[in-house]
Amino acid sequence: MKKILVGAALLGMSASASAVAPGGDGCGWGNLLFEGKSGLPVHLLATTVNGTSGNATFGMTSGTNGCDTSGALTYDGKSLLAMNGMLEEVAQDMAVGHGEALTALSVSMGIEPEDRAHFDTVMHQHFADVFPSQDVDAGQVMTHIDSVMRQDERLKVYAS
């Protein structure tokens, strides 16, 4: 159980930090206060100012505070599955239809508890679609999982 919680926390943290510049590069009062500065401490302070006051969220919804939501969000990091070395564990769990890594994956994807057993079953049934070869990478696996979910009436609401 402890592994599930740790895995879910890691997946959740990574998922919440995946977007680059939500609302734009200069969105929020934190960016205004620390404009021109660089480094981890300044970025953390700017993020804290934006998050605790809610001004970036307000700016994105109102088009103020230097925020613009017309651009597409991007992610330049490694896939979560690759970063955590979970790809093999997810493959093993998916092959048998259940397991801690598969549960952690479903939690990180926001799948509600009542739909997780169904997720496990569908992923097990579509194992060959998700893992079509041994050299598939984590990004491809996530794309395949999303594709399988889009085809399922119950899971398509969770597809990205």
C-alpha positions as CSV (number, residue, x, y, z in Angstrom):
1,M,0.0,0.0,0.0
2,K,2.9,2.3,0.8
3,K,4.3,1.9,-2.7
4,I,0.9,2.9,-4.2
5,L,0.8,6.1,-2.2
6,V,4.4,7.0,-3.0
7,G,3.9,6.2,-6.7
8,A,0.7,8.2,-6.8
9,A,2.3,11.2,-5.0
10,L,5.2,11.1,-7.5
11,L,2.9,10.9,-10.4
12,G,0.6,13.6,-9.1
13,M,3.5,16.0,-8.4
14,S,4.9,15.4,-11.9
15,A,1.5,15.8,-13.5
16,S,0.9,19.1,-11.7
17,A,4.2,20.5,-12.8
18,S,4.0,19.4,-16.4
19,A,2.9,22.6,-18.2
20,V,5.4,25.2,-19.2
21,A,4.2,28.8,-18.6
22,P,0.5,28.3,-18.0
23,G,-1.1,31.6,-18.8
24,G,2.0,32.8,-20.6
25,D,5.6,33.6,-19.7
26,G,4.7,36.8,-17.7
27,C,1.5,35.7,-16.1
28,G,0.8,36.8,-12.5
29,W,2.0,39.3,-9.9
30,G,4.9,37.0,-8.9
31,N,6.3,37.4,-12.4
32,L,5.8,41.2,-12.1
33,L,7.5,41.4,-8.7
34,F,10.5,39.3,-9.8
35,E,10.8,40.4,-13.4
36,G,14.3,40.0,-14.8
37,K,15.5,37.7,-12.0
38,S,16.4,34.1,-12.5
39,G,17.2,31.0,-10.4
40,L,15.3,28.4,-8.5
41,P,14.6,30.5,-5.4
42,V,13.1,33.4,-7.4
43,H,11.0,31.0,-9.5
44,L,9.7,29.4,-6.3
45,L,8.8,32.8,-4.8
46,A,7.0,33.9,-7.9
47,T,5.1,30.7,-8.1
48,T,4.2,31.0,-4.4
49,V,3.0,34.6,-4.9
50,N,0.9,33.6,-7.9
51,G,-0.5,30.5,-6.2
52,T,-1.3,31.9,-2.8
53,S,-3.1,35.0,-4.0
54,G,-4.9,33.3,-6.9
55,N,-3.9,36.3,-9.2
56,A,-2.6,34.1,-12.0
57,T,-5.9,32.1,-12.1
58,F,-7.8,35.4,-12.1
59,G,-5.5,36.7,-14.8
60,M,-6.0,33.7,-17.0
61,T,-9.8,33.9,-16.7
62,S,-10.0,37.7,-17.2
63,G,-7.1,38.2,-19.6
64,T,-5.3,40.5,-17.1
65,N,-2.1,40.3,-15.0
66,G,0.0,39.6,-18.1
67,C,-1.8,36.3,-18.7
68,D,-2.8,34.9,-22.1
69,T,-4.3,31.5,-22.6
70,S,-4.4,31.5,-26.4
71,G,-1.1,29.6,-26.7
72,A,-0.7,25.8,-26.3
73,L,0.8,24.4,-23.2
74,T,4.0,22.4,-23.7
75,Y,6.1,19.9,-21.8
76,D,9.8,19.5,-22.4
77,G,10.6,17.0,-19.7
78,K,10.8,13.2,-19.8
79,S,7.7,11.1,-19.6
80,L,6.6,10.3,-16.1
81,L,6.8,6.6,-16.6
82,A,10.4,6.9,-17.9
83,M,11.5,9.2,-15.1
84,N,10.2,6.9,-12.4
85,G,11.4,3.7,-14.1
86,M,7.8,2.5,-14.0
87,L,7.3,1.4,-17.6
88,E,8.3,-2.2,-17.0
89,E,6.2,-2.4,-13.8
90,V,3.2,-0.9,-15.7
91,A,3.7,-3.5,-18.5
92,Q,3.8,-6.3,-16.0
93,D,0.7,-5.2,-14.2
94,M,-1.2,-4.6,-17.4
95,A,-0.3,-8.0,-18.6
96,V,-1.9,-9.6,-15.6
97,G,-4.7,-7.0,-15.3
98,H,-3.9,-5.5,-11.9
99,G,-1.1,-4.3,-9.6
100,E,0.4,-1.4,-7.7
101,A,2.0,0.3,-10.8
102,L,-1.2,0.1,-12.8
103,T,-3.1,1.6,-9.8
104,A,-0.6,4.4,-9.4
105,L,-1.0,5.2,-13.1
106,S,-4.8,5.3,-12.9
107,V,-4.6,7.5,-9.8
108,S,-2.2,9.9,-11.5
109,M,-4.5,10.1,-14.5
110,G,-7.4,11.2,-12.3
111,I,-9.4,8.1,-12.8
112,E,-12.1,7.9,-10.1
113,P,-11.9,4.9,-7.6
114,E,-15.1,3.4,-9.0
115,D,-13.6,3.3,-12.5
116,R,-10.2,1.9,-11.7
117,A,-11.1,-1.8,-11.9
118,H,-12.6,-1.1,-15.3
119,F,-9.5,0.7,-16.3
120,D,-7.4,-2.3,-15.3
121,T,-9.6,-4.6,-17.2
122,V,-9.6,-2.5,-20.4
123,M,-5.8,-2.0,-20.3
124,H,-5.4,-5.8,-19.8
125,Q,-7.7,-6.5,-22.8
126,H,-5.7,-4.0,-24.9
127,F,-2.2,-4.9,-23.7
128,A,-1.0,-5.6,-27.3
129,D,-2.3,-2.2,-28.4
130,V,-0.6,-0.4,-25.6
131,F,2.7,-2.3,-25.9
132,P,2.8,-3.3,-29.6
133,S,6.6,-4.0,-29.4
134,Q,9.3,-4.5,-26.8
135,D,11.1,-1.3,-27.7
136,V,8.1,1.0,-27.2
137,D,8.9,4.1,-25.1
138,A,7.0,5.7,-22.3
139,G,5.6,8.5,-24.5
140,Q,4.2,6.0,-27.0
141,V,2.7,4.0,-24.2
142,M,0.9,7.0,-22.8
143,T,-0.3,7.9,-26.4
144,H,-1.6,4.3,-26.8
145,I,-3.3,4.3,-23.4
146,D,-5.0,7.6,-24.3
147,S,-6.2,6.1,-27.6
148,V,-7.6,3.0,-25.9
149,M,-9.4,5.1,-23.3
150,R,-11.0,7.2,-26.0
151,Q,-12.6,4.1,-27.5
152,D,-14.2,3.1,-24.2
153,E,-17.5,4.7,-23.2
154,R,-16.6,4.8,-19.5
155,L,-13.0,5.8,-19.8
156,K,-13.2,8.4,-22.5
157,V,-14.0,11.1,-20.0
158,Y,-10.5,10.7,-18.6
159,A,-8.7,10.8,-21.9
160,S,-6.6,13.8,-22.6
